[in-house]
Amino acid sequence: MKSSNILAKITVASLALGSVAPAAIMFTFADETAALPTDPLDGGDIGDAAVGTDDTDPSVTVTLTTVDILVPEYVLNATTNAFEATGATVSNGQTNIPGNADALGINNLLIGNSEFEDDIKGNATGGESSDFNAGESWVFEFDTDVILNQLEWESLTGTNSVTVLVDGVSLASFVFNDDGELYDDPLAGLVIAAGSDITLTAGGDIADTEIRLESLTVTAVVPEPSGTALLGLAGLLMGFRRKRS
């Protein structure tokens, strides 16, 4: 989606919805166990999807689909035999849910854990494949209009940060500390239109960035009959105006 269309899309969505019936749906991320099948986002690529269901109304579902996974580009310096960052960001990662965390991170396929810790983080702790590290982004979309109710993070240290973008427009940015794992309604009730690209980008000191997404909760915005009727009436009025002109 183009960033220039975001305000128009939000306005159209709001007009079309009228009154809405909220349906809170939580996406949690769990590694494979004997009792639980593999999460579709564990080792997930572009196009992989997870389906969330409203506990109070099973007929209401929301599908979350990965649009892109962006990671910093690292290349091996033949002289130093060490990996170095080029400064570019490329689409070459996977979403990953480590078994000891049950939370979502990003695996940069360009570099291994040991090389990342030795060459990039300077022997600082924190796995490359299991965490959102600085400069890594997860881009995803929903198949229906939603409100982003809550983001829950874990394994936070130092001054980690996350920026939230919708269709390329930065709408929220927050800095983590030891107490800042839960963010309620980070976009202040904004209705995000179906198909909009939502991007979560990690920031902070590369040697101290070590965060994972434990869950995210959305409200599915379901049109009520009155809202549908209002939209139909608006369409008739617009058509009538065109004929008169």
C-alpha positions, 0 to 999 in steps of 0.5 A: 500500500502507498503511504499517501493513501493511508489517511484516505483509507482510514477515513473510508473505513470509518465511514463504512463501519458506522457502529461496530461490534468489538471482538478482541483477538489475541495472537500468541506465539508458541514453539512446538511441543508434544501437545501443541502443533507448530506455530505457522510463524515459527520459521515463517516466511513471507506469505505465512499466516496465523488465524486468530479467533474471538473466544466469545464469538467463534464466527469472528476470525482475523488472519495475520499474514507476513508481508516482509521480514527486513534485516540488516545486511551483513557480509564477510570481510575477507581480510579480517574474516569477520562479518560487517554491516553494510548499512543496507536492509534486505528482505532476508529473514524469518520469523522465529519462535525459540523453544525456551521463550515462546515469543516471536523474534527474527532470524537474520539468514545472513549471519549465524548466532556465534558470528553475530555475537562475536563480530556485531555485538562484541561478545554481548549476550543475546541470540541473533536468530531468536530476537528482534535485534536493532534494524530488524523489521516484521511487516504484516497485515490483517484481512479485516479492519482492526484496532491494535489493542496491545503489544506485549514484549519480553526479554527487554534490556537497556533502552530498546525501542520499537517504531510502529508504521502503517503503510510506511507512515510512522504512527508510534515509537516507544522506548523500552525499559525494565517496566515497559513490556506492555503497550496498551492501544499504541495507536490510540484507537486508530482503525487500521484498514484491511490489507494495510502494511503494519511494520514493527522495527526494533531500534537501540544499541546493537549490543544491547538490543534483545527483545521478543514479541510475546503477543499482540491483541487486536479488535476486529471491527465488524460492521453492524447492520445499521452501519451497512445500511448507512453506507448504502444510503450514502452511496445512493445520495452520491449517485443522486447528486451525480445525476442532478449535476 
